[in-house]
């Protein structure tokens, strides 16, 4: 894929110059998420040996027994990403993005519009939002260029990625859905499920979503290039992925079945029927139900089984690293549970925080943990049991603890490069090209998240 810009970057804007030290640290010293998971495994094992009475053999046994503890959860998380990526690349969604790309009339409208649409898409499902944000950024850049707009492509991409800062507050939130799922590790620890009406759809979370979009939008508007500022535009000849190439030659009767819309349409309608029955019977949203919702949409939108196979193959490359990391997170959980390290950490939080400040401290700690465990599901597996135990002992509503971890997890994604990788791969940019703008998103959203949790803690 061609690089999106033609101009050199010898002249940096004030924002870029300010962020240069951060860019250097990120690119030079932050290893892959897999290495983080490996290092964290040995750190937790060492802490278990030093801070508890557990011996080396018991640590190894706890780690090995725990490796398979999240297999169902791992599949659910992988499906959310796989289905979101697949949905974003279906023909109707790509056509919609193309139409939306022509709506902005000014450069500032372009940046804010991409951010708003990406935010809404991330609230629907994070896998969809990640891809929609960058695809729409490309469309706005292409069509804006045809209108004569001077659009700074790195900021368009950063605006699209900034929508990801609210994903864990939405319909596909790992922690909220896990807590609402019968038999999940969170439900087993609490002895009950926490419905999403108390987390995702809590009035204070909805207010925080709106406030975050407004405050981050204002922040992006303030740092948008103006006047004589350096603009890096999309190259006219830049090539981007238009989705998988589908071999739809129809030769045999089997080919006609594979190229027919009927099989996928029937499955899609069957899934819709199941969802209607599920919710009519008083069912709630769980990880599985959310995945079946997106699977139903995909089956209804694709033209044939052949197209669906091609889309899934294209999306599957983004799932492999998650599949590799989750057994390590499960092993970490095993060490913490068998050694009693969870209780040690929980005791520290109980001694440090009070009921009114607990949510804010959990949020800040979750932001730090996210650097080491960038998967929202993996982070809940590692941090959730500790914080829920501490919160329970302080009398804090578990919904506040769950959302505090969710806020911290999504917050530092703005400067943690793991989830930006697919965005950067599609756009042809590097992390340093967008980090100055996503740092603004980090600061603006952090103010909203911290304030929300402090006020909710005071009122609980």
Secondary structure, 3 states (H helix, E strand, C coil): CCCCCCCCCCCCCHHHHHHHHHHHHHHHHCCCHHHHHHHHHHHHHHHHHHHCCCCHHHHHHHHHHHCCCCHHHHHHHHHHHHHHHHHHCCHHHHHHHHHHCCCCCCHHHHHHHHHHHHHHHHHHCHHHHHHHHHHHHHHHHHHHHHHCCCCCHHHHHHHHHHHHHHHHHCCCCHHHHHHHCCCCHHHHHHCCCCCHHHCCCCHHHHHHHHHHHHHHHHHHHHHCCCCCCCCCCCCCCCCCCCCCCCCCCCCCHHHHHHCCCHHHHHHHHHHHHHHHHHHHCCCCCCHHHHHHHHHHHHHHHCCCHHHHHHHHHHHHCCCHHHHHHHHHHHHHHHHHHHHCHHHHHHHHHHHHCCCCCHHHHHHHHHHHHHHHCCCHHHHHHHHHHHHHHHHHHHCCCHHHHHHHHHHHHHHHHHCCCCCCHHHHHHHCCCHHHHHHHHHHHHHHHHHHHHHHHHHHHHHC
